[in-house]
Amino acid sequence: MKFLKLAGLAVVALLGQQVEGASTFSPARPPAAPLAVRSPYLNVWLNGRTDGGPSGYLAGQWPRFWTQQVQGWQGYVTVDGKSFNWMGAAPGAPNVDQVSLEYTSTKTTFVMNVDGKVQMSIKFMSPVYYNDLRRQSVTSSYLEVLVKSLDGRSHSVQVYCDVSAEWASGDRNAVVQWETNSKDGIRYHKFYRQNQQPFTEASEVASWGHWYWATGDKVRGLSYQIGADTDVRAQFLSKGSLTGDIDKNFRAVGVRWPVFAFSRDLGAVGSSWTSTLFTIGYTQDEAILFQGKDDTPMHVPSLWKQWFNEDELVTFFYNDYDYASHNCNRLDIRIADDSKAAGGQDYLTITSLAVRQVFGALAFTNTQQQPLVFLKEISSNSDIQTVDVIFPAFPIMLYLNPDLIKWTLDPLLENGRWHYPKNWAQHDLGTFPVAPGHPKGDDEAMPLEECGNMVIMMLAHAQRKHNNQYRSDNWDMLQKWAQYLIDDSKIPANQLSTDDFAGHLANQTNLAIKGIIALEAMSQIADLTGHKDQKEKYTKIAHEYLDFWSVHGINSQANPKHTVLQYDNPSTYGLLYNIYPDKVLGLNFIPQSVYDMQSDFYQSIQNEYGVILDTRGTLTKLDWEMFAAAVAKPETRNMFISKIASWIGRTTTWRAYTDLYDTKTGGYANGIEFTARPVLGGVFSLLALKQ
Ligand SMILES: *[C@@H]1O[C@H](CO)[C@@H](O)[C@H](O)[C@H]1NC(C)=O
């Protein structure tokens, strides 16, 4: 519907006046638009601009890896002999006019007007298969380019698209090797670092694995070429087709920049759409180096190896496009319907931008029987399996597939049980993709935070899966962490919370309540796993601590009343986002009066773009705002949602969807550019509450 309407608008605009740099954005102009975002190493975005030019336009700037490095991806189109640029920043042709950008949960679609003669629809689709591990494990993404006549006449059209060797290494001096092949009707260029270095990265890009850039071979008018960027692009711009030459001089990424190109002569294009499909992806036999129970680290295989040989992947993924489209539409519609029902169109603006980003931080590995999902803490420090990054993301896992929680926590449980020396829960397992854990206990300690998170997430998983086995199997770990919660959650020691950029603080009210709720959760776990004697103990302590917390954690003299950031410090306050687990777990433990109090208080302290994280500054965390919103009164919930949706369209942040911003300026806070982090799974907080 939307698409037809926009297409119609373009025609009107064309007949009326020239559409100059006047794209529409639906549902909003994203800070950065996801292009190919499926894993930590396939994570390419159209960033916003910082040079004063308008953001959200595909033509004229390079797609970038989440780090900001260019990943050369160039598109040209030639119509009746005149060439235009539709993607990338290579010289040689003027930009097409962009009519619209639309994003959904799985797709970013641009509509272009080319010289008033043809319309292009450029669809980037990164599927999310939350319950189909076979398909989710294939780390590839689609680009479909559709062309049709705009003015009733037929036009001669040639479409060109290349990727550069920049995709294969973050090191511009790394030598890349390549070949071209045709198999089962698919033409593909394969390229990779000559010097494969498993489990290492250069500037966050994997230094091992093979890249595949593919298109249909049995289509009319296909030509291809591999060579230096300027040669290959000039060849297309002057001749409208490629030579078929394959440059044999394997060389460094940055030496006469090798590009891998396809072009298609579509012949005379009339009023019906003509489509060209491209796919881009990579394969790695081994994905993660993980220290499990055994003495030596495990080379954990990529999960696709359970079903495919490497040389089958490119054709499987390419030929799966119809299924993928159908599936992506279904997920887009499901998230749209559910989001609109729970929080209106503004809520959909917030949720749909987060979906690819969350899954783009996950690596699906190991075996069908025992999948392991590894998470990269993208942009903050690339830790692997950070518990307090999984926790903010866990609402989307609860909503789509609670087993994602188990597959993500399993490596932490196994490594922690055998190797971690502390009596609290480990913070992370190392730096992606290497997960040795911290056998010396030298991780970034967030003891109360992580103990609370583990208990809460394990109960949430078991409740939704109606499965007690998980809790029984890990009772020993749970009990150890519960003891830590008993020791520390009443009067929390001077320590970090997940918001570590704010520094250490003793007696954090919001941290204490997480621990106290987790103790109440332990009472349920004890009950369900046949430890009846422990059930009473945990709930008694939880209630006793809650009474203490209510005295020291709430400023009852203030008008309106509110919780404080730090016990007995009346002038402080912040988001009390850690009461959300009480609702998600259905504990009915926190009195409704606390929810109502905070709800009214947030109304009274709102800034232009939201509510501050706490009184140490004007910044906030988007994920925690949405935790707070999910358990607030309807008018407060709507306040958060409308402010955040408006922020998305207006923010001056310009890299992938940040979770940390300033509530007054809407820009980055304190110079910290959190980017593409999976924590934005937390915006599914409302939908995770629905059972
Ligand atoms: C933490 O709060 C408790 C209870 O009010 C108090 O006794 C203690 O002094 C506080 N600790 C710090 C470091 O403020």
The ligand as a Gaussian input file, in Angstrom:
#p B3LYP/6-31G(d) Opt

LIG

0 1
 C       24.401000       3.273000      52.485000
 O       23.135000       3.310000      53.078000
 C       23.144000       2.826000      54.417000
 C       21.718000       2.791000      54.896000
 O       21.121000       4.053000      54.860000
 C       24.048000       3.703000      55.287000
 O       24.104000       3.197000      56.570000
 C       25.428000       3.754000      54.682000
 O       26.235000       4.674000      55.370000
 C       25.378000       4.152000      53.230000
 N       26.690000       4.022000      52.617000
 C       27.257000       5.004000      51.906000
 C       28.643000       4.724000      51.429000
 O       26.688000       6.043000      51.668000

